[in-house]
């Protein structure tokens, strides 16, 4: 069991220094190189005045350099804050203003962002700016040349397991990013469990699909490095076409794939996976959203040699809190897939509004407690108290999800509290409508949202969808197909066909943008 996240790489660098740790296209790093370069960065950060607990913002794309940066920050006893460099400057400025970094590490492509971001953040003291590669179009305090001269010795650490390792900023309900503080203990707990459960070892070749500001990447990186495996970073360009993702899995000879369901859904619905494809692949993991059961059936029938596992958990509970490994192909495309049982050291419970347990089979609010529970939100004690609650002398996190325990003893996700609407007098779970539409062969992907309406229904049910073969699909055709699966009152009133659904930076459906599109249209129609 590791105490600090960076210990994983240090151990592997000692035991198998020349083994490949990271692969990104034509670039690769051995464990020795990762250890040496991150030691140099840690020493340089300390020379630059970085103190224990200081925040270091990473304006870095997904690359080996970014992983070196993460390790270097941790070895300096600091806290790394990865940001999405594709985000607009105002959002990045809000993050920088919130975490007040002592240092910003940036690459050339992100250099042009720094001036408007720092101007809008308007910090009391300016952070030091450093780069690990080429010169920035910005005045820097240290660069790659100084990094090469820094000591290669591993600096002595004063951090302990309870200290914060990184802060991940997620979208807040108010539109203001909120920073989830994750400790070394939080991360090591899940990584150690996941490595053992999935049997990840030195011969594995794992995927690095998620962007580094998204919590799934935490397991991509440290789950792989803790096992001495090879981490293959999936290039952003591969996400543009499903066939490119499939080809990446083949050519990289991956043994493990981990991503949000949207990537799997697009590959399945685009028919880019052949019978008995990906011969090296042993495990396929997904987390972050519901994977439509028809997609799962498609994948399992074509990849009978692969083990399929559904992981569930919000960022606030560190990567995932429950798991369910499929025993067989689902018999019916409408069957729900369980989120399973709690990972070791975690506890899931379904409670009512008085924080009392509900009987098995009944829906209620899903709460999580245990070793994965984060330290709350960065400098936001009020929001932390709203969702991290004291129940019977135990801290529990209110996920905002609705779930129930089935007859098989497994937990089942139903939907979000904010995805339960009242329309035409009925209480409706939007996730149930979405599952029905996802079972239709004429649909590639869809998202169902509720929009307040001045009509009698109260909340209008709105469906955004992408046709299967690129052809136009009329709402009438969708309504006819869904009417065999849903009661009339659950059929959407508003429809919008897309060539591609809007996505968040994490690859999930951007429901906020979709909802705003429907709201704008309905406002126009009513005027």
N, C-alpha and C positions, 0 to 999 in steps of 0.2 A: 504494500500500500504506500502510495506516494504522499508526501506532506505538502509539497508545493508543485504547481503545474510544470515548471521548468525542469524539475527533477527527472521527468520522463526522458527528455532528450539527453540530459547529462549522463544518465545511466546507459542509454543506447550508444552514445558516443564512446563510452568506456568499453562496452562489451563488443560492439561491432562498428567501429568508426568508419570503415570504408563502404558500408552498405548504403544504398540509395535511400534517402529519406523523402525527398520531394521531387516531383517531375512536373514541369510546366512547358509543354511543347519541346523545344530543343534544349531547354535549360533544365538542369538538375542539381541537387545538392546532396552530398553525403551527410551522415550524422555528424562526422567530424567537422565538416564545413559549417553546418548549422550551429553547432556548439561554439566553434571558434569565433565566427562572425557575430553571434549574439553576445558572446563575452566581450568582444571589442566594443559593441554598441553600448552595453551596460556600463562599461568603464567610461566611455565617452559621455554618456548621459550624466554620470556622477560628477565628472569633471565640469560639465556644463551647469552644475548646481542642482540637479534633480535629486530631490529628497524622498525618503519613504512616504508613500501615500500620494505623492504628486501625480497629477493626471498627464498623460501623454496622448495627444490626439493623432491618429494615424490617417492621413490623407493619402491612402495608398490603395491601388487596385489589387485585386486578388493575384498574388505573385509570391514566389519564394522570398523576396525582399520583405514583404509584409509579415511573413511568419518569422523571419529573422528579427524584425522590429518587435513583434509581440514578445518573443523570448528575451530580447535585450531589455525591454521595459520591465518585465517581471524580475529579471536578474538584478535590476537597479532598485528593486523593492518599490517600484512605482506601479501605476494603474494604467492599462492601455484602454483607449476609447476609439474603436474603429468606426469610421463614418462612411457613408455612401457618397462617393465623390461624384455621382451622377445627380445628386439632389440639388435643388436650387439653393443659391447662396443664402437666402433668408433662413431656410431650415438649418443649414450648416452653422450659420451664425448663432442661432438659438442654442444649438448644442455646445458650441465653443463658449458662449456666454455663461451657460449653466455649469460646465465642468471646470472652467478657468484653468486651462492647461498650462503647465510650466514649460512644456515643449510641444511643438508640432513637427511631426515627421512627414515629409511630403515627397512626392515624386514629380518629375517634370510635367507630366500631363495635368497634375492638380495645381501646379504653381499659379496659374492664372486665377484660381479661385481664392487664393489667400488674401489678396488685397481687398476685394469687396466683402469677404467674410469677416475679416478682422475689423474693417471699418464699421460694419453694422454691429458687430459684437461689442465694440467700444469698451474693451477691458481696461481695468485700472492699471494693470501692468502688462506689458507685451510679453508673450511667450517667446522663447528661443525657437528658431526655425532651423531644422536640419534636413538633409537629404542623404539617401543611401546610394543613389545612382548618379545620374547626370546632373549638371548644373541646373538650378531652378531659375526661372525668370522672376526672381525675387531675392532680396538680400538675405543671405543665410548666415547663421552663427557657426555652423560646421557642415562639412560635406563629405563625400565619399573618400576623398584623399586623406582627411583627418581620421576617418574611421579606420583606414588601412594601417595607420600608425599607432592606433590605440593598443593597449595591452590585451593579450589573448588569455590572460589568467581569469578564471572564474571568480568573480567578486564574492566576498562573504555576504550572506544574506541575513537580515534581521527580521524578515517577515515570518509570520506563522500562518497556519491553516485558516485562521479566521479573518485574515486580512483580505481586503478586496483585491481581486486579480484584474478584473476588467468591468467596464460599465457599457451596457448595450442600450442604446436609445431606441425605443419603440414609439410607434404612433400613439399619441394620447387621444382620448375621446374629444378633447377640446381643440385638437389640432396642434397643440404644443407637445414636442417630443418629451418623453419621460425616460429617465435613465435607470435601468435595472442594475443594481449592484450585486455582482456575483463574486463569491470568495473562492480562494484556492480549495477549501474543503468542499464547497458545492460542486465544483467542476471535477475534482479528483474522485469524489464519491460516484458520480454517474459514469465517468470514464472507466473506473476500475470495474464497476458492475457490467457495463456494456462490453468491455474487452473480454471478460470472463464468459458472459452469457453467449455472445456471438462467436467466441473462440477465435478472436483475431490474433494472428501470429506473424512472425517475420516473413513468411512466404506470401502474405496477403498484399494485394494491390487495391487500395481503396479509392473511392471517388471523393473529390472535393468540389461538389456542385454548388453549394450555397455560398452567397457572398459573405464576406467576413464580418459584416455588421449584423448578420443574422445568426441566432443562437445554434442552429443546426451545424454550422461550420465548426463550432467548438468541439463537437464529437468527431467531425471529419478530421480535424487537425490532431487533437490529442489522443483520440481513440486509435489513430494510426501510429503516431509517433511513440505512444506508450508501449506498443507491441513490436516496435522495430520494423513496421511494415513500410510499404511505399505509398505515399499520398500523391495521387494524380489530380492536379488541379484542372477542372473543366473550364476551358476558355469561354468567355462571354459569347463569342461568335457561334459557338456550338449550339447555344440556346435559340438561335434564330430559326433554325430548321430542325424538326424532329429527327430527320434522317441523319443529321450531323451528330446528334446525341447518341443515336444507336451506333453509328460508326465509331464514335469515340470509345464506347464501351468495348466494342470488338477489338479495335486496334490497340487499346491500352491493356487488353486482357484482364480487365477488372475482375476481382473476386467478390467485391462488395460495392453495392450502389446504395446511396442514401440521398433522398431529395424530398422536396415538397411534392404532393400528388400531381400538380399541374404538369410537371415535366413528364411524368409517367402517362398521364391521361393523353397528352398530345402525341406521344410516341405510339400509344395503343390505337388511338382513333385515326392516326395517319397511316396505319398499317406498315410501319417501317421495321417491325420486329418479326423475324421469320420463325418458322417452326424449329424448335431446339436451337435457337439463336444463343449467342453469348456463351459458348461452351465453358469458359473459365469462371463464369459468374456462379457464386455459391449462395449469396445472400442479397436480398433486395429489401430495403427498409424505407419507410416513408413516415412523415410527421408533418404537422402544421395545419392540415385541412383534412376533410373527409375524402378518401379515394373512392370514386364511384364504383359500386360493386361490379357493373358490367366491365369496367376497365380491369379490375382485379381478375375477373374470370378470363378475360382475353389474355392477360399476361401469364396467368398460371397455366393455362392450356398450352401456350406456346413455349413456356420455360418450365417444364416439369421437373427439371433437375435443380431448381432454385428454391431456397427457403424464403418465404414472404412474411415480414413482420410489420405490424402496424404499431407505431409509437405515438404516445399522446403526452402533451405537457406544454404549458405556457412558459415563456421566457422566465417568469418570476419563480419558477420551480426548477430551473436549470435543465434545459434540453428536453428531457422527457421524464414522466413520472409513472407511466404504465406502459404495458406492452402486450401484444397478442400475436403469436406466431400461428399462421394458418395451418390447420391439419389436413384440409382437403379443399378442393375447388368449391365455392358456393354453388348450391343447387339452383338458386333463383336470383336473377339480377336485382331483385328488390330486397333481398335479405341484407340487413345491416351487418357491418363488420364490427366486432367488439373492439373497444380500446383496451380490453383485457383486465389484467390484474396489476397491482402496484409493483413497481421495481423494488428490489431489496432496499430497506431503509426508508421507504416512502409509505404513506397511507392515504387512501382515497376514501371519502365518505360522502353520502348523499344526505343533505340536511334540509329542513324546512326553514321558514323565515325566523323561527325562534332558535335556530341552530340545534334542533333536535333531529335525530335520525328518522328517515321515512322508511316505511316497510319496503322490502325487496319488490321490485316490479313497478313501484310508483316513481314518477318523475320528481326530481327535486334539484336543488342547487348543489353543484359539485365543488367540494373543498379538498384541499391537499395539505398534508403536513409531512414533516420528516426532514431528512438530511439535505434534500435538494432545495429547501426553502431559502430564497435569496434574502439579502439584508434589507430589501425594500428599495425605495426609489431615492435616487441621489438628491439630497437636500430638499426633500419634499415629505416631511413627517406627516402632514395632514393626509395626503393621498395614500401614504403607506398605512396609516391607521384605518383608512376606509376599507382596505381589502385584506390586510394582515390582522386577523382578529384573535383575541384570547378566548379560547374555549376550554373550559375545565383545565386550566393551567397549562394548556398546550396551544402554541401558535398555529393557526390554520390560515391558508390562503383561499380567498373566495375567487374562484376562477371566472365567474360570470357565465359559466356553461351550465346547461341543463343535461342531466344524465339519469340513468336508472341502472339497477342491478337486475340482470336477467335470471331466468330459471337455472341457467348453467353457472351462476355465481360470478359471471363476468360483468364488467362495467360497460355500458353502452352510451355513447355520446348522442344526444338528441339535437342540440343546437345552442345558440347563444341566448342568454336572457334577452338581449336586445334584438334577437331575430324571432322572438315570439311576438306575434302581433294579434290584434283583435280586428277582424274584418267581417262585416255583415253579421255581427253578433257572435261570431265563432272565434275561439282561441285557436290560432294556427301556428305551427312550426314551419318556418320557411325552408328549413333543411329537408323536411319531408317532401315538399313540392319539388325542390331541387333534385332530390334523389329520383323522383318519378321521371322528370325530364331527362336526367342523365341515363336512364334506362332505354330511352328511345334511340334507335339506330340512326335516325336522321340528324341527331345532335352530336356535335363534337365536344362542346363544353357549354356550360351555362352558369348563370348566377341569378338568384332570385332575391329581390329586396322589397321592403315595404316602404311606402311613401305616404305621409299624411295627406288625406284627401278631404275636400269639402263635400264630397258626395255621401250618400247614405252608408257606404261601406266602412267609413271611418279611416281605414288604411288601405290604400290601393296596393294590390300585389302586382309587381312588375318583374318581367323576365327578360334578361339580356342573354342572347344565345349566339353561338357560332355554328352554322350548318356543317354537316359531316363532310361533304365533298366539294365545298365551295359554291354550291348552287344555292339559289335563293330558296328559302323555306318559309312559307307563309304562316302567320299566326294561326290561321284556320287549320292547317295541317298539324301544327303542334297541339292545338286545343283538342283536335279529334283524337290524336294519339294519347294525350294525357287524360282525356275524359274516361278512358278505360281503367285508369289507375287512381284517379283522384275524384272526390266529390265535386260537384259543380261550384260550391262556394270557395274551393281552393284553387280554382283556375285563375291564372293571371288576367288582369284587365289591360295592362300596358305591356307592349312588346318592343324590343329593339334588337335588330339583327346587326351583328358585328362581324368583321373579317377576323378580328382577334380581340379577345376581351382585354380591357385595361388590367394591368398587373401592378402590384406594389414592387418595391425594390427587392422583396423577398421571394417574388414569384407567385404570391397568392393573388387571387382575384381582388381587384381594387373596388370593393363594394361601395366605398364612400364616393368615388368618382362616378360609378354607375348610378348610384342613388341620386347624386346631384344632377346627372344628365336627365333622368326621369323627372325630377322635381322641376327643372327648368322647362322641360317640354310641357308638363302639366300646367305650369303657371301660364305659359304662352297660350295654351288651348283655352284656358278659363278666362283670359282677358279679351 
